[in-house]
Amino acid sequence: MKKINPVIKIRKIAAEQSIRLVEKTIEKTAEASNFLTNISDAFLFITRVIKETFSRNFEFKEFLRQCFKSDIKHYPSFQ
């Protein structure tokens, strides 16, 4: 009968567990990074919209004209 050395067996189990832990950590880090990137992109978009809306160069009349044109253009499709 073969004698199993418990130290070797424990090393193997520890190595497998640490590899799984590293893989899970890398996955979670990537997910968190993607989430934070999406949050920052949304924040930057919102700040830019607010900044452009209240700037001196915003043409409110042109905005309303474009809205009116798009509504008239798409209105027949809703009837």
mmJSON file of the N, C-alpha and C atoms, coordinates in Angstrom:
{"data_MODEL":{"atom_site":{
"group_PDB":["ATOM","ATOM","ATOM","ATOM","ATOM","ATOM","ATOM","ATOM","ATOM","ATOM","ATOM","ATOM","ATOM","ATOM","ATOM","ATOM","ATOM","ATOM","ATOM","ATOM","ATOM","ATOM","ATOM","ATOM","ATOM","ATOM","ATOM","ATOM","ATOM","ATOM","ATOM","ATOM","ATOM","ATOM","ATOM","ATOM","ATOM","ATOM","ATOM","ATOM","ATOM","ATOM","ATOM","ATOM","ATOM","ATOM","ATOM","ATOM","ATOM","ATOM","ATOM","ATOM","ATOM","ATOM","ATOM","ATOM","ATOM","ATOM","ATOM","ATOM","ATOM","ATOM","ATOM","ATOM","ATOM","ATOM","ATOM","ATOM","ATOM","ATOM","ATOM","ATOM","ATOM","ATOM","ATOM","ATOM","ATOM","ATOM","ATOM","ATOM","ATOM","ATOM","ATOM","ATOM","ATOM","ATOM","ATOM","ATOM","ATOM","ATOM","ATOM","ATOM","ATOM","ATOM","ATOM","ATOM","ATOM","ATOM","ATOM","ATOM","ATOM","ATOM","ATOM","ATOM","ATOM","ATOM","ATOM","ATOM","ATOM","ATOM","ATOM","ATOM","ATOM","ATOM","ATOM","ATOM","ATOM","ATOM","ATOM","ATOM","ATOM","ATOM","ATOM","ATOM","ATOM","ATOM","ATOM","ATOM","ATOM","ATOM","ATOM","ATOM","ATOM","ATOM","ATOM","ATOM","ATOM","ATOM","ATOM","ATOM","ATOM","ATOM","ATOM","ATOM","ATOM","ATOM","ATOM","ATOM","ATOM","ATOM","ATOM","ATOM","ATOM","ATOM","ATOM","ATOM","ATOM","ATOM","ATOM","ATOM","ATOM","ATOM","ATOM","ATOM","ATOM","ATOM","ATOM","ATOM","ATOM","ATOM","ATOM","ATOM","ATOM","ATOM","ATOM","ATOM","ATOM","ATOM","ATOM","ATOM","ATOM","ATOM","ATOM","ATOM","ATOM","ATOM","ATOM","ATOM","ATOM","ATOM","ATOM","ATOM","ATOM","ATOM","ATOM","ATOM","ATOM","ATOM","ATOM","ATOM","ATOM","ATOM","ATOM","ATOM","ATOM","ATOM","ATOM","ATOM","ATOM","ATOM","ATOM","ATOM","ATOM","ATOM","ATOM","ATOM","ATOM","ATOM","ATOM","ATOM","ATOM","ATOM","ATOM","ATOM","ATOM","ATOM","ATOM","ATOM","ATOM","ATOM","ATOM","ATOM","ATOM","ATOM","ATOM","ATOM","ATOM"],
"id":[1,2,3,4,5,6,7,8,9,10,11,12,13,14,15,16,17,18,19,20,21,22,23,24,25,26,27,28,29,30,31,32,33,34,35,36,37,38,39,40,41,42,43,44,45,46,47,48,49,50,51,52,53,54,55,56,57,58,59,60,61,62,63,64,65,66,67,68,69,70,71,72,73,74,75,76,77,78,79,80,81,82,83,84,85,86,87,88,89,90,91,92,93,94,95,96,97,98,99,100,101,102,103,104,105,106,107,108,109,110,111,112,113,114,115,116,117,118,119,120,121,122,123,124,125,126,127,128,129,130,131,132,133,134,135,136,137,138,139,140,141,142,143,144,145,146,147,148,149,150,151,152,153,154,155,156,157,158,159,160,161,162,163,164,165,166,167,168,169,170,171,172,173,174,175,176,177,178,179,180,181,182,183,184,185,186,187,188,189,190,191,192,193,194,195,196,197,198,199,200,201,202,203,204,205,206,207,208,209,210,211,212,213,214,215,216,217,218,219,220,221,222,223,224,225,226,227,228,229,230,231,232,233,234,235,236,237],
"type_symbol":["N","C","C","N","C","C","N","C","C","N","C","C","N","C","C","N","C","C","N","C","C","N","C","C","N","C","C","N","C","C","N","C","C","N","C","C","N","C","C","N","C","C","N","C","C","N","C","C","N","C","C","N","C","C","N","C","C","N","C","C","N","C","C","N","C","C","N","C","C","N","C","C","N","C","C","N","C","C","N","C","C","N","C","C","N","C","C","N","C","C","N","C","C","N","C","C","N","C","C","N","C","C","N","C","C","N","C","C","N","C","C","N","C","C","N","C","C","N","C","C","N","C","C","N","C","C","N","C","C","N","C","C","N","C","C","N","C","C","N","C","C","N","C","C","N","C","C","N","C","C","N","C","C","N","C","C","N","C","C","N","C","C","N","C","C","N","C","C","N","C","C","N","C","C","N","C","C","N","C","C","N","C","C","N","C","C","N","C","C","N","C","C","N","C","C","N","C","C","N","C","C","N","C","C","N","C","C","N","C","C","N","C","C","N","C","C","N","C","C","N","C","C","N","C","C","N","C","C","N","C","C","N","C","C","N","C","C"],
"label_atom_id":["N","CA","C","N","CA","C","N","CA","C","N","CA","C","N","CA","C","N","CA","C","N","CA","C","N","CA","C","N","CA","C","N","CA","C","N","CA","C","N","CA","C","N","CA","C","N","CA","C","N","CA","C","N","CA","C","N","CA","C","N","CA","C","N","CA","C","N","CA","C","N","CA","C","N","CA","C","N","CA","C","N","CA","C","N","CA","C","N","CA","C","N","CA","C","N","CA","C","N","CA","C","N","CA","C","N","CA","C","N","CA","C","N","CA","C","N","CA","C","N","CA","C","N","CA","C","N","CA","C","N","CA","C","N","CA","C","N","CA","C","N","CA","C","N","CA","C","N","CA","C","N","CA","C","N","CA","C","N","CA","C","N","CA","C","N","CA","C","N","CA","C","N","CA","C","N","CA","C","N","CA","C","N","CA","C","N","CA","C","N","CA","C","N","CA","C","N","CA","C","N","CA","C","N","CA","C","N","CA","C","N","CA","C","N","CA","C","N","CA","C","N","CA","C","N","CA","C","N","CA","C","N","CA","C","N","CA","C","N","CA","C","N","CA","C","N","CA","C","N","CA","C","N","CA","C","N","CA","C","N","CA","C","N","CA","C","N","CA","C","N","CA","C","N","CA","C"],
"label_alt_id":[null,null,null,null,null,null,null,null,null,null,null,null,null,null,null,null,null,null,null,null,null,null,null,null,null,null,null,null,null,null,null,null,null,null,null,null,null,null,null,null,null,null,null,null,null,null,null,null,null,null,null,null,null,null,null,null,null,null,null,null,null,null,null,null,null,null,null,null,null,null,null,null,null,null,null,null,null,null,null,null,null,null,null,null,null,null,null,null,null,null,null,null,null,null,null,null,null,null,null,null,null,null,null,null,null,null,null,null,null,null,null,null,null,null,null,null,null,null,null,null,null,null,null,null,null,null,null,null,null,null,null,null,null,null,null,null,null,null,null,null,null,null,null,null,null,null,null,null,null,null,null,null,null,null,null,null,null,null,null,null,null,null,null,null,null,null,null,null,null,null,null,null,null,null,null,null,null,null,null,null,null,null,null,null,null,null,null,null,null,null,null,null,null,null,null,null,null,null,null,null,null,null,null,null,null,null,null,null,null,null,null,null,null,null,null,null,null,null,null,null,null,null,null,null,null,null,null,null,null,null,null,null,null,null,null,null,null],
"label_comp_id":["MET","MET","MET","LYS","LYS","LYS","LYS","LYS","LYS","ILE","ILE","ILE","ASN","ASN","ASN","PRO","PRO","PRO","VAL","VAL","VAL","ILE","ILE","ILE","LYS","LYS","LYS","ILE","ILE","ILE","ARG","ARG","ARG","LYS","LYS","LYS","ILE","ILE","ILE","ALA","ALA","ALA","ALA","ALA","ALA","GLU","GLU","GLU","GLN","GLN","GLN","SER","SER","SER","ILE","ILE","ILE","ARG","ARG","ARG","LEU","LEU","LEU","VAL","VAL","VAL","GLU","GLU","GLU","LYS","LYS","LYS","THR","THR","THR","ILE","ILE","ILE","GLU","GLU","GLU","LYS","LYS","LYS","THR","THR","THR","ALA","ALA","ALA","GLU","GLU","GLU","ALA","ALA","ALA","SER","SER","SER","ASN","ASN","ASN","PHE","PHE","PHE","LEU","LEU","LEU","THR","THR","THR","ASN","ASN","ASN","ILE","ILE","ILE","SER","SER","SER","ASP","ASP","ASP","ALA","ALA","ALA","PHE","PHE","PHE","LEU","LEU","LEU","PHE","PHE","PHE","ILE","ILE","ILE","THR","THR","THR","ARG","ARG","ARG","VAL","VAL","VAL","ILE","ILE","ILE","LYS","LYS","LYS","GLU","GLU","GLU","THR","THR","THR","PHE","PHE","PHE","SER","SER","SER","ARG","ARG","ARG","ASN","ASN","ASN","PHE","PHE","PHE","GLU","GLU","GLU","PHE","PHE","PHE","LYS","LYS","LYS","GLU","GLU","GLU","PHE","PHE","PHE","LEU","LEU","LEU","ARG","ARG","ARG","GLN","GLN","GLN","CYS","CYS","CYS","PHE","PHE","PHE","LYS","LYS","LYS","SER","SER","SER","ASP","ASP","ASP","ILE","ILE","ILE","LYS","LYS","LYS","HIS","HIS","HIS","TYR","TYR","TYR","PRO","PRO","PRO","SER","SER","SER","PHE","PHE","PHE","GLN","GLN","GLN"],
"label_asym_id":["A","A","A","A","A","A","A","A","A","A","A","A","A","A","A","A","A","A","A","A","A","A","A","A","A","A","A","A","A","A","A","A","A","A","A","A","A","A","A","A","A","A","A","A","A","A","A","A","A","A","A","A","A","A","A","A","A","A","A","A","A","A","A","A","A","A","A","A","A","A","A","A","A","A","A","A","A","A","A","A","A","A","A","A","A","A","A","A","A","A","A","A","A","A","A","A","A","A","A","A","A","A","A","A","A","A","A","A","A","A","A","A","A","A","A","A","A","A","A","A","A","A","A","A","A","A","A","A","A","A","A","A","A","A","A","A","A","A","A","A","A","A","A","A","A","A","A","A","A","A","A","A","A","A","A","A","A","A","A","A","A","A","A","A","A","A","A","A","A","A","A","A","A","A","A","A","A","A","A","A","A","A","A","A","A","A","A","A","A","A","A","A","A","A","A","A","A","A","A","A","A","A","A","A","A","A","A","A","A","A","A","A","A","A","A","A","A","A","A","A","A","A","A","A","A","A","A","A","A","A","A","A","A","A","A","A","A"],
"label_entity_id":["1","1","1","1","1","1","1","1","1","1","1","1","1","1","1","1","1","1","1","1","1","1","1","1","1","1","1","1","1","1","1","1","1","1","1","1","1","1","1","1","1","1","1","1","1","1","1","1","1","1","1","1","1","1","1","1","1","1","1","1","1","1","1","1","1","1","1","1","1","1","1","1","1","1","1","1","1","1","1","1","1","1","1","1","1","1","1","1","1","1","1","1","1","1","1","1","1","1","1","1","1","1","1","1","1","1","1","1","1","1","1","1","1","1","1","1","1","1","1","1","1","1","1","1","1","1","1","1","1","1","1","1","1","1","1","1","1","1","1","1","1","1","1","1","1","1","1","1","1","1","1","1","1","1","1","1","1","1","1","1","1","1","1","1","1","1","1","1","1","1","1","1","1","1","1","1","1","1","1","1","1","1","1","1","1","1","1","1","1","1","1","1","1","1","1","1","1","1","1","1","1","1","1","1","1","1","1","1","1","1","1","1","1","1","1","1","1","1","1","1","1","1","1","1","1","1","1","1","1","1","1","1","1","1","1","1","1"],
"label_seq_id":[1,1,1,2,2,2,3,3,3,4,4,4,5,5,5,6,6,6,7,7,7,8,8,8,9,9,9,10,10,10,11,11,11,12,12,12,13,13,13,14,14,14,15,15,15,16,16,16,17,17,17,18,18,18,19,19,19,20,20,20,21,21,21,22,22,22,23,23,23,24,24,24,25,25,25,26,26,26,27,27,27,28,28,28,29,29,29,30,30,30,31,31,31,32,32,32,33,33,33,34,34,34,35,35,35,36,36,36,37,37,37,38,38,38,39,39,39,40,40,40,41,41,41,42,42,42,43,43,43,44,44,44,45,45,45,46,46,46,47,47,47,48,48,48,49,49,49,50,50,50,51,51,51,52,52,52,53,53,53,54,54,54,55,55,55,56,56,56,57,57,57,58,58,58,59,59,59,60,60,60,61,61,61,62,62,62,63,63,63,64,64,64,65,65,65,66,66,66,67,67,67,68,68,68,69,69,69,70,70,70,71,71,71,72,72,72,73,73,73,74,74,74,75,75,75,76,76,76,77,77,77,78,78,78,79,79,79],
"pdbx_PDB_ins_code":[null,null,null,null,null,null,null,null,null,null,null,null,null,null,null,null,null,null,null,null,null,null,null,null,null,null,null,null,null,null,null,null,null,null,null,null,null,null,null,null,null,null,null,null,null,null,null,null,null,null,null,null,null,null,null,null,null,null,null,null,null,null,null,null,null,null,null,null,null,null,null,null,null,null,null,null,null,null,null,null,null,null,null,null,null,null,null,null,null,null,null,null,null,null,null,null,null,null,null,null,null,null,null,null,null,null,null,null,null,null,null,null,null,null,null,null,null,null,null,null,null,null,null,null,null,null,null,null,null,null,null,null,null,null,null,null,null,null,null,null,null,null,null,null,null,null,null,null,null,null,null,null,null,null,null,null,null,null,null,null,null,null,null,null,null,null,null,null,null,null,null,null,null,null,null,null,null,null,null,null,null,null,null,null,null,null,null,null,null,null,null,null,null,null,null,null,null,null,null,null,null,null,null,null,null,null,null,null,null,null,null,null,null,null,null,null,null,null,null,null,null,null,null,null,null,null,null,null,null,null,null,null,null,null,null,null,null],
"Cartn_x":[0.833,0.0,0.884,0.444,1.224,0.937,1.993,1.854,1.719,0.666,0.432,0.978,1.801,2.37,1.354,0.848,-0.18,0.292,1.581,2.083,1.955,2.261,2.146,0.688,-0.192,-1.616,-2.149,-1.742,-2.188,-1.66,-0.413,0.148,-0.665,-1.036,-1.814,-3.179,-3.846,-5.156,-5.021,-3.987,-3.778,-3.497,-2.721,-2.415,-3.684,-4.515,-5.764,-6.699,-6.795,-7.659,-7.165,-5.853,-5.31,-5.492,-5.372,-5.593,-7.045,-7.994,-9.405,-9.688,-9.064,-9.256,-8.729,-7.568,-6.994,-7.895,-8.405,-9.285,-10.566,-11.157,-12.369,-12.081,-10.935,-10.561,-10.387,-9.761,-9.57,-10.92,-11.849,-13.18,-13.919,-13.889,-14.582,-13.958,-12.635,-11.951,-12.36,-12.458,-12.881,-14.316,-15.198,-16.587,-16.679,-15.939,-15.947,-15.384,-14.343,-13.736,-14.722,-15.417,-16.423,-17.546,-17.984,-19.053,-18.623,-17.423,-16.937,-16.708,-16.262,-16.082,-17.424,-18.441,-19.779,-20.337,-20.128,-20.593,-19.891,-18.587,-17.847,-18.261,-18.503,-18.968,-20.325,-21.222,-22.537,-22.397,-21.557,-21.341,-20.77,-19.784,-19.197,-20.219,-21.061,-22.102,-23.082,-23.54,-24.513,-23.909,-22.663,-22.033,-21.873,-21.54,-21.395,-22.736,-23.801,-25.129,-25.541,-25.348,-25.712,-24.876,-23.598,-22.705,-23.116,-23.405,-23.803,-25.182,-26.071,-27.418,-27.403,-26.602,-26.59,-25.464,-24.806,-23.756,-24.378,-23.623,-24.095,-24.357,-23.695,-23.811,-25.034,-25.809,-26.975,-28.065,-28.55,-29.572,-30.922,-31.663,-32.924,-33.946,-33.969,-34.912,-34.636,-33.374,-33.008,-33.398,-33.223,-33.601,-35.105,-35.895,-37.349,-37.758,-37.095,-37.398,-37.118,-35.983,-35.629,-36.628,-37.037,-38.036,-39.352,-39.763,-41.006,-40.937,-39.816,-39.654,-39.689,-39.021,-38.983,-40.363,-41.115,-42.464,-43.39,-43.319,-44.168,-43.813,-42.524,-42.067,-42.529,-42.515,-42.847,-44.296,-45.019,-46.404,-47.294,-47.245,-48.145,-47.95,-46.801,-46.574,-47.288,-47.691,-48.373,-49.885,-50.389,-51.838,-52.358],
"Cartn_y":[-1.171,0.0,1.243,2.228,3.442,4.369,4.913,5.827,7.255,7.956,9.318,10.285,11.178,12.188,13.331,13.64,14.659,16.068,16.334,17.658,17.893,16.894,17.017,17.193,16.434,16.529,17.917,18.454,19.783,20.858,20.705,21.668,21.687,20.51,20.427,21.1,20.824,21.429,22.945,23.398,24.838,25.523,24.879,25.455,25.573,24.556,24.597,25.682,25.785,26.798,28.211,28.398,29.736,30.124,29.154,29.439,29.841,29.127,29.477,30.85,31.141,32.434,33.572,33.369,34.385,34.604,33.526,33.657,34.413,34.093,34.793,36.262,36.544,37.928,38.72,38.124,38.804,39.077,38.125,38.324,39.46,39.457,40.495,41.865,41.918,43.182,43.726,42.857,43.288,43.8,43.109,43.547,44.908,45.081,46.357,47.466,47.159,48.15,48.581,47.627,47.948,48.796,48.444,49.181,50.619,50.791,52.134,52.951,52.301,52.988,53.466,52.628,53.025,54.179,54.132,55.215,56.518,56.456,57.679,58.221,57.346,57.794,58.492,57.924,58.545,59.899,59.973,61.238,62.296,61.912,62.862,63.328,62.408,62.763,63.76,63.486,64.365,65.745,65.791,67.097,67.869,67.178,67.868,68.394,67.607,68.049,69.289,69.269,70.411,71.633,71.408,72.509,73.119,72.279,72.777,73.431,72.934,73.484,74.908,75.161,76.469,77.379,77.015,77.878,78.994,79.983,81.121,80.707,79.69,79.286,78.423,78.089,77.235,78.032,77.516,78.202,77.552,78.146,77.572,77.569,78.632,78.691,77.577,77.349,76.277,74.91,74.744,73.492,73.245,74.251,74.097,73.851,74.529,74.323,72.879,72.344,70.957,69.984,70.248,69.388,69.424,70.618,70.763,70.021,70.176,69.478,67.966,67.468,66.017,65.498,66.282,65.863,65.83,66.853,66.908,65.766,65.485,64.439,63.054,62.817,61.484,61.359,62.453,62.408,61.5,61.494,60.613,59.125,58.746,57.319,56.879,57.83,57.467,57.426,57.878,57.907,56.586],
"Cartn_z":[0.0,0.0,0.0,-0.804,-0.938,0.237,0.769,1.893,1.331,1.758,1.288,2.32,1.819,2.689,2.815,4.02,4.173,3.78,3.9,3.549,2.05,1.253,-0.202,-0.601,0.031,-0.273,0.085,1.216,1.639,0.689,0.241,-0.713,-2.007,-2.468,-3.709,-3.539,-2.441,-2.167,-2.031,-1.33,-1.142,-2.48,-3.33,-4.642,-5.49,-5.5,-6.259,-5.738,-4.414,-3.812,-4.117,-4.065,-4.322,-5.785,-6.693,-8.114,-8.344,-7.737,-7.866,-7.278,-6.141,-5.5,-6.374,-6.985,-7.868,-9.081,-9.663,-10.826,-10.475,-9.317,-8.888,-8.617,-8.029,-7.734,-9.024,-10.019,-11.303,-11.96,-11.912,-12.481,-11.778,-10.451,-9.685,-9.934,-10.06,-10.334,-11.691,-12.687,-14.025,-14.006,-13.286,-13.189,-12.501,-11.42,-10.697,-11.57,-12.318,-13.203,-14.279,-14.877,-15.896,-15.305,-14.114,-13.448,-13.18,-12.629,-12.323,-13.599,-14.662,-15.937,-16.475,-16.385,-16.843,-16.02,-14.708,-13.835,-14.193,-14.404,-14.734,-16.103,-17.073,-18.388,-18.285,-17.491,-17.31,-16.623,-15.616,-14.907,-15.845,-16.652,-17.595,-18.631,-19.089,-20.05,-19.449,-18.239,-17.584,-17.339,-16.885,-16.65,-17.959,-19.024,-20.309,-20.817,-20.653,-21.074,-20.288,-18.985,-18.157,-18.537,-18.733,-19.107,-20.45,-21.429,-22.745,-22.723,-21.877,-21.799,-21.264,-20.258,-19.623,-20.111,-21.182,-21.715,-22.556,-22.867,-23.665,-25.115,-25.586,-26.986,-27.286,-26.265,-26.477,-27.184,-28.284,-29.063,-28.796,-27.888,-27.46,-28.599,-29.4,-30.52,-31.529,-31.806,-32.744,-32.179,-30.893,-30.235,-30.382,-30.111,-30.236,-31.689,-32.619,-34.034,-34.446,-34.001,-34.326,-33.693,-32.464,-31.818,-32.587,-32.987,-33.726,-35.056,-35.767,-37.05,-36.871,-35.868,-35.672,-35.269,-34.476,-34.088,-35.291,-36.124,-37.317,-38.265,-38.368,-39.287,-38.839,-37.533,-37.019,-36.565,-36.526,-36.047,-36.864,-38.195,-38.972,-38.662,-38.221,-37.941,-36.672,-35.794,-34.563,-34.712,-35.826,-36.02,-36.487],
"occupancy":[1.0,1.0,1.0,1.0,1.0,1.0,1.0,1.0,1.0,1.0,1.0,1.0,1.0,1.0,1.0,1.0,1.0,1.0,1.0,1.0,1.0,1.0,1.0,1.0,1.0,1.0,1.0,1.0,1.0,1.0,1.0,1.0,1.0,1.0,1.0,1.0,1.0,1.0,1.0,1.0,1.0,1.0,1.0,1.0,1.0,1.0,1.0,1.0,1.0,1.0,1.0,1.0,1.0,1.0,1.0,1.0,1.0,1.0,1.0,1.0,1.0,1.0,1.0,1.0,1.0,1.0,1.0,1.0,1.0,1.0,1.0,1.0,1.0,1.0,1.0,1.0,1.0,1.0,1.0,1.0,1.0,1.0,1.0,1.0,1.0,1.0,1.0,1.0,1.0,1.0,1.0,1.0,1.0,1.0,1.0,1.0,1.0,1.0,1.0,1.0,1.0,1.0,1.0,1.0,1.0,1.0,1.0,1.0,1.0,1.0,1.0,1.0,1.0,1.0,1.0,1.0,1.0,1.0,1.0,1.0,1.0,1.0,1.0,1.0,1.0,1.0,1.0,1.0,1.0,1.0,1.0,1.0,1.0,1.0,1.0,1.0,1.0,1.0,1.0,1.0,1.0,1.0,1.0,1.0,1.0,1.0,1.0,1.0,1.0,1.0,1.0,1.0,1.0,1.0,1.0,1.0,1.0,1.0,1.0,1.0,1.0,1.0,1.0,1.0,1.0,1.0,1.0,1.0,1.0,1.0,1.0,1.0,1.0,1.0,1.0,1.0,1.0,1.0,1.0,1.0,1.0,1.0,1.0,1.0,1.0,1.0,1.0,1.0,1.0,1.0,1.0,1.0,1.0,1.0,1.0,1.0,1.0,1.0,1.0,1.0,1.0,1.0,1.0,1.0,1.0,1.0,1.0,1.0,1.0,1.0,1.0,1.0,1.0,1.0,1.0,1.0,1.0,1.0,1.0,1.0,1.0,1.0,1.0,1.0,1.0,1.0,1.0,1.0,1.0,1.0,1.0,1.0,1.0,1.0,1.0,1.0,1.0],
"B_iso_or_equiv":[0.0,0.0,0.0,0.0,0.0,0.0,0.0,0.0,0.0,0.0,0.0,0.0,0.0,0.0,0.0,0.0,0.0,0.0,0.0,0.0,0.0,0.0,0.0,0.0,0.0,0.0,0.0,0.0,0.0,0.0,0.0,0.0,0.0,0.0,0.0,0.0,0.0,0.0,0.0,0.0,0.0,0.0,0.0,0.0,0.0,0.0,0.0,0.0,0.0,0.0,0.0,0.0,0.0,0.0,0.0,0.0,0.0,0.0,0.0,0.0,0.0,0.0,0.0,0.0,0.0,0.0,0.0,0.0,0.0,0.0,0.0,0.0,0.0,0.0,0.0,0.0,0.0,0.0,0.0,0.0,0.0,0.0,0.0,0.0,0.0,0.0,0.0,0.0,0.0,0.0,0.0,0.0,0.0,0.0,0.0,0.0,0.0,0.0,0.0,0.0,0.0,0.0,0.0,0.0,0.0,0.0,0.0,0.0,0.0,0.0,0.0,0.0,0.0,0.0,0.0,0.0,0.0,0.0,0.0,0.0,0.0,0.0,0.0,0.0,0.0,0.0,0.0,0.0,0.0,0.0,0.0,0.0,0.0,0.0,0.0,0.0,0.0,0.0,0.0,0.0,0.0,0.0,0.0,0.0,0.0,0.0,0.0,0.0,0.0,0.0,0.0,0.0,0.0,0.0,0.0,0.0,0.0,0.0,0.0,0.0,0.0,0.0,0.0,0.0,0.0,0.0,0.0,0.0,0.0,0.0,0.0,0.0,0.0,0.0,0.0,0.0,0.0,0.0,0.0,0.0,0.0,0.0,0.0,0.0,0.0,0.0,0.0,0.0,0.0,0.0,0.0,0.0,0.0,0.0,0.0,0.0,0.0,0.0,0.0,0.0,0.0,0.0,0.0,0.0,0.0,0.0,0.0,0.0,0.0,0.0,0.0,0.0,0.0,0.0,0.0,0.0,0.0,0.0,0.0,0.0,0.0,0.0,0.0,0.0,0.0,0.0,0.0,0.0,0.0,0.0,0.0,0.0,0.0,0.0,0.0,0.0,0.0],
"pdbx_formal_charge":[null,null,null,null,null,null,null,null,null,null,null,null,null,null,null,null,null,null,null,null,null,null,null,null,null,null,null,null,null,null,null,null,null,null,null,null,null,null,null,null,null,null,null,null,null,null,null,null,null,null,null,null,null,null,null,null,null,null,null,null,null,null,null,null,null,null,null,null,null,null,null,null,null,null,null,null,null,null,null,null,null,null,null,null,null,null,null,null,null,null,null,null,null,null,null,null,null,null,null,null,null,null,null,null,null,null,null,null,null,null,null,null,null,null,null,null,null,null,null,null,null,null,null,null,null,null,null,null,null,null,null,null,null,null,null,null,null,null,null,null,null,null,null,null,null,null,null,null,null,null,null,null,null,null,null,null,null,null,null,null,null,null,null,null,null,null,null,null,null,null,null,null,null,null,null,null,null,null,null,null,null,null,null,null,null,null,null,null,null,null,null,null,null,null,null,null,null,null,null,null,null,null,null,null,null,null,null,null,null,null,null,null,null,null,null,null,null,null,null,null,null,null,null,null,null,null,null,null,null,null,null,null,null,null,null,null,null],
"auth_seq_id":[1,1,1,2,2,2,3,3,3,4,4,4,5,5,5,6,6,6,7,7,7,8,8,8,9,9,9,10,10,10,11,11,11,12,12,12,13,13,13,14,14,14,15,15,15,16,16,16,17,17,17,18,18,18,19,19,19,20,20,20,21,21,21,22,22,22,23,23,23,24,24,24,25,25,25,26,26,26,27,27,27,28,28,28,29,29,29,30,30,30,31,31,31,32,32,32,33,33,33,34,34,34,35,35,35,36,36,36,37,37,37,38,38,38,39,39,39,40,40,40,41,41,41,42,42,42,43,43,43,44,44,44,45,45,45,46,46,46,47,47,47,48,48,48,49,49,49,50,50,50,51,51,51,52,52,52,53,53,53,54,54,54,55,55,55,56,56,56,57,57,57,58,58,58,59,59,59,60,60,60,61,61,61,62,62,62,63,63,63,64,64,64,65,65,65,66,66,66,67,67,67,68,68,68,69,69,69,70,70,70,71,71,71,72,72,72,73,73,73,74,74,74,75,75,75,76,76,76,77,77,77,78,78,78,79,79,79],
"auth_comp_id":["MET","MET","MET","LYS","LYS","LYS","LYS","LYS","LYS","ILE","ILE","ILE","ASN","ASN","ASN","PRO","PRO","PRO","VAL","VAL","VAL","ILE","ILE","ILE","LYS","LYS","LYS","ILE","ILE","ILE","ARG","ARG","ARG","LYS","LYS","LYS","ILE","ILE","ILE","ALA","ALA","ALA","ALA","ALA","ALA","GLU","GLU","GLU","GLN","GLN","GLN","SER","SER","SER","ILE","ILE","ILE","ARG","ARG","ARG","LEU","LEU","LEU","VAL","VAL","VAL","GLU","GLU","GLU","LYS","LYS","LYS","THR","THR","THR","ILE","ILE","ILE","GLU","GLU","GLU","LYS","LYS","LYS","THR","THR","THR","ALA","ALA","ALA","GLU","GLU","GLU","ALA","ALA","ALA","SER","SER","SER","ASN","ASN","ASN","PHE","PHE","PHE","LEU","LEU","LEU","THR","THR","THR","ASN","ASN","ASN","ILE","ILE","ILE","SER","SER","SER","ASP","ASP","ASP","ALA","ALA","ALA","PHE","PHE","PHE","LEU","LEU","LEU","PHE","PHE","PHE","ILE","ILE","ILE","THR","THR","THR","ARG","ARG","ARG","VAL","VAL","VAL","ILE","ILE","ILE","LYS","LYS","LYS","GLU","GLU","GLU","THR","THR","THR","PHE","PHE","PHE","SER","SER","SER","ARG","ARG","ARG","ASN","ASN","ASN","PHE","PHE","PHE","GLU","GLU","GLU","PHE","PHE","PHE","LYS","LYS","LYS","GLU","GLU","GLU","PHE","PHE","PHE","LEU","LEU","LEU","ARG","ARG","ARG","GLN","GLN","GLN","CYS","CYS","CYS","PHE","PHE","PHE","LYS","LYS","LYS","SER","SER","SER","ASP","ASP","ASP","ILE","ILE","ILE","LYS","LYS","LYS","HIS","HIS","HIS","TYR","TYR","TYR","PRO","PRO","PRO","SER","SER","SER","PHE","PHE","PHE","GLN","GLN","GLN"],
"auth_asym_id":["A","A","A","A","A","A","A","A","A","A","A","A","A","A","A","A","A","A","A","A","A","A","A","A","A","A","A","A","A","A","A","A","A","A","A","A","A","A","A","A","A","A","A","A","A","A","A","A","A","A","A","A","A","A","A","A","A","A","A","A","A","A","A","A","A","A","A","A","A","A","A","A","A","A","A","A","A","A","A","A","A","A","A","A","A","A","A","A","A","A","A","A","A","A","A","A","A","A","A","A","A","A","A","A","A","A","A","A","A","A","A","A","A","A","A","A","A","A","A","A","A","A","A","A","A","A","A","A","A","A","A","A","A","A","A","A","A","A","A","A","A","A","A","A","A","A","A","A","A","A","A","A","A","A","A","A","A","A","A","A","A","A","A","A","A","A","A","A","A","A","A","A","A","A","A","A","A","A","A","A","A","A","A","A","A","A","A","A","A","A","A","A","A","A","A","A","A","A","A","A","A","A","A","A","A","A","A","A","A","A","A","A","A","A","A","A","A","A","A","A","A","A","A","A","A","A","A","A","A","A","A","A","A","A","A","A","A"],
"auth_atom_id":["N","CA","C","N","CA","C","N","CA","C","N","CA","C","N","CA","C","N","CA","C","N","CA","C","N","CA","C","N","CA","C","N","CA","C","N","CA","C","N","CA","C","N","CA","C","N","CA","C","N","CA","C","N","CA","C","N","CA","C","N","CA","C","N","CA","C","N","CA","C","N","CA","C","N","CA","C","N","CA","C","N","CA","C","N","CA","C","N","CA","C","N","CA","C","N","CA","C","N","CA","C","N","CA","C","N","CA","C","N","CA","C","N","CA","C","N","CA","C","N","CA","C","N","CA","C","N","CA","C","N","CA","C","N","CA","C","N","CA","C","N","CA","C","N","CA","C","N","CA","C","N","CA","C","N","CA","C","N","CA","C","N","CA","C","N","CA","C","N","CA","C","N","CA","C","N","CA","C","N","CA","C","N","CA","C","N","CA","C","N","CA","C","N","CA","C","N","CA","C","N","CA","C","N","CA","C","N","CA","C","N","CA","C","N","CA","C","N","CA","C","N","CA","C","N","CA","C","N","CA","C","N","CA","C","N","CA","C","N","CA","C","N","CA","C","N","CA","C","N","CA","C","N","CA","C","N","CA","C","N","CA","C","N","CA","C","N","CA","C","N","CA","C","N","CA","C"],
"pdbx_PDB_model_num":[1,1,1,1,1,1,1,1,1,1,1,1,1,1,1,1,1,1,1,1,1,1,1,1,1,1,1,1,1,1,1,1,1,1,1,1,1,1,1,1,1,1,1,1,1,1,1,1,1,1,1,1,1,1,1,1,1,1,1,1,1,1,1,1,1,1,1,1,1,1,1,1,1,1,1,1,1,1,1,1,1,1,1,1,1,1,1,1,1,1,1,1,1,1,1,1,1,1,1,1,1,1,1,1,1,1,1,1,1,1,1,1,1,1,1,1,1,1,1,1,1,1,1,1,1,1,1,1,1,1,1,1,1,1,1,1,1,1,1,1,1,1,1,1,1,1,1,1,1,1,1,1,1,1,1,1,1,1,1,1,1,1,1,1,1,1,1,1,1,1,1,1,1,1,1,1,1,1,1,1,1,1,1,1,1,1,1,1,1,1,1,1,1,1,1,1,1,1,1,1,1,1,1,1,1,1,1,1,1,1,1,1,1,1,1,1,1,1,1,1,1,1,1,1,1,1,1,1,1,1,1,1,1,1,1,1,1]
}}}
